[in-house]
């Protein structure tokens, strides 16, 4: 896993290359909104119906192992006050490949930059 970074508005945004795929750290992007708790910003993004619609469509187009049956009920709930979603839960429930999470120091949530 090679790690590099981009500079956006004078802020370093980490990138990750794993198994020939390029990912960008959305946790670093979220730090621009909330530098103390960027993971909460990411979790809030994952609660939005528009976010799940986009992620679901991306996975349907790029992931032959995407669990669409698991996705449909999530999309119906998305956006409601009681709905919660995390990147890890999204990956586990749908077998998503466009998002990866890394724990510990230097960890975060990474989104795929491009398709192969």
Buried (B, 14 or more C-beta within 10 A) or exposed (E): EEEEBEEEEEEEBBBBEEEEBBBBBBBBBBBEEEEEEBBEBBBBBBBBBEBBEEBBEBBEEBBEEBBEEEBEEBBEBBEEEEBEBBBBEBBEBBBBBBBBBBEEEEEBBBBBBEEE
